[in-house]
Amino acid sequence: MDKAYLVREVKSFLMDEDGVGVIELVLILVVLIGLVIVFKKQINTLLTNIFKQINSKSKEVY
């Protein structure tokens, strides 16, 4: 491979903006996963309480 060709390809890759959307989605997912990890206990408690209420209300229907 020619060095100039490699430099052109690297510049072309860096200037290409098609991958920006993918990078944004990955960063959003990383932030969301981080929030879930940080608030795991609170989310778990909230979901447990919600499902307890659902179970108790569904028993009233039957």
WOURVEN-V801917 format. One record per pair of residues at least 24 apart in sequence whose C-alpha atoms are under 8 Angstrom apart, sorted by the first residue. I is the first residue (numbers start at 1). GAP is how many residues later the second one is. Records with the same first field share a line. If there is no record, write none. Layout:
# WOURVEN-V801917
I = GAP ; GAP
This chain:
# WOURVEN-V801917
none
